[in-house]
Amino acid sequence: MEEKQPKEPPGFNIRYTEPADAKFLLEWLSDPDTLRWFPMREPAEIEDSVNRWIGFSRFKSSLTATIDGVPCGLSTLYLQAYRTLMHQCEFGIIVGPDYRGRGVGFHLMRNIMHLAKDYFKVELLHLQVHAENPAMTFYKKFGFREFGRQTHWEKDEGVYMARVMMERFL
């Protein structure tokens, strides 16, 4: 069951992602509290991830949420290149630390799902998330369900962390 729709924050807008949004994504992913939920650790790894997310903007498969014109969240569809895989797509979503709890994630999720289904004709949307990430509750509210788990996915300083794969038909 989808979460009850919160009101949009004052000055809120969603637009297609632009290359200049990379600096905001880099800032968010460099935040230690945010980064702990992602597998990147080194600055070069974070930059590579930012380039991957932003790179899909050339296909108009990435959306940026703004408040008063300032980016506050971003979501990207990682489109498939092969015809036989185009019915399904992984995506990523992030909300800047200062903007969480204000409905930004909700509206980004609604819009990225709409873009996936109505523009790219995606039937199945999926994601991967750290098993302990509180965002799993958010995904479940949007109807995503767990379809797989890898218990030794990430190893950081000798400690293994699991990932959960989740999916939802659109």
N, C-alpha and C positions, 0 to 999 in steps of 0.2 A: 504494500500500500504506500502510495506516495505521500510524502510529508506535506502538512498543511502549508500553504503558501504564505511566507512572511511578506510584509510590505517592502517595497524597494527603498533603500536608504535615500535621503534627499540628495539630488545631484547625480543619481545613479544612471549608468548607461552601459550597454554592451555593444561592442563593435568588433570587426575583424582585427586580429592581431597584426601589428606592424613590426618590422625589424627593430625599431627604436624601443619596443617593449622589452627587449632582451635585458636591458640594464635593471629593470624592476624584477624580472624573474631571477636574475643573478643575485640580486640583493636578498630576495626571499629565500632562495635555496642556500645562501651562505649563512643564514641565521641558524645557529646551533640547535635551537629547539625545533626548527622545521627540518633541518638536515638529518636529524636522527631517524626520520622516517623514510629516508631515501638511501640507496646503496652507495652514493658518491661520498668521497671523503676529501680528496685532494682538489685544489683549485682547478687543475686541468680537467678533472673528471666533471666538476660542476659546470665549467664552461662548455664542455662537450655536450652535456645534457641540455643546457640552455640552447645551444645551436640546433640540437635535434628538435626541441619543442618549437622554437621560433621558425625553423626551416619549413615547417608545414604551412606557415602563413602564406607562402606563395601559391598554395592550392585553395586558400580561403577555408581551411579546415581547422582553424585555431581562432578562439574568441578571447577578447580581453574585456574584463569588466572595469569600469572607471567610476570614480566619484569626483565630481567637479573637474573632470578631464584627466585626473591622475589615475594610472592603472592601480587596481587593488586586487585583481585576481586574473587567472588565465587558465584556459582549458584547451587542449589540443587533441584532435583525432589523428591517430597514427595510421593513415590510410594505407591500404594494401595495394601493391602494384600488380598483382596477378588477378585476372578475371575470376578465377575459381575461388578466390579468397575475399573478394570485394564485398561480400554479404556480411562480413564481420570485421570488427575493428577494435583495437585497444585504444584507450584514451588516458590522458593525465589531467589532473585538475589541482590547482593550488590557489590559496587565498593568502594574501599578505598578512603577516602576523597582526598588524594594527587594525585589520578589517574583519577579523573572524567574529562570528556571532552576530553579524548584522544583516544576514540574508544574502550576502554576496555569493556564497557557495551554492545556495539553493537556486538562485537565478542563473548562475553560470551552468549548473547541471541541467536545468530545464532547457536552456538554450542550446547546449552542446548536444543533448539528446534529440532535440528538434532538428538541428543541422544534420546530424548523422542520419536520421530517418528520412526526412523530407527532401534533403538536397543530395546527399550521397547514397541514399537508398540502402543504408546499413540496416541489417535485420537483427544483429547480435552485437551488443556492446560489451566489452570486457576490460578488466583492470587487474592490477596486482597491487597488493598492499601488505605492509608489515603486519604480522599476526596480532601484535599488541597495539596497533595504531587505532586510536579512538575514532578515526574517520570511518572505520568499518560500520559503525552504527549509522552514520550518515548515509552510506551506500545502501545499507539494508532498507532504510526508509524510502529509498527510491526504487526498491524492488530488486536490487542485485542480490544474488545468492552465491554462496561458496560452491565452487565446482572442483577445487583442488587445493592442495596444500603441500608445500615443500619445506620440510623441517630444518634442513641445513642449507638454506639458500644463501645467506650472507654470513661471513665470518669476519668479525671485527675484534681485534685484540684478543684472539683466542675464544671468543664467545660466538656461538651460532645463533642466528635469528631466522625465524620462519617467515615465509610469505604465504599469503592466501590469494588464490585466483578467484575472482568473482565475475559473474556475467548476468546480463539481463537482455531478454528479447524486447525489441522496440515495437 
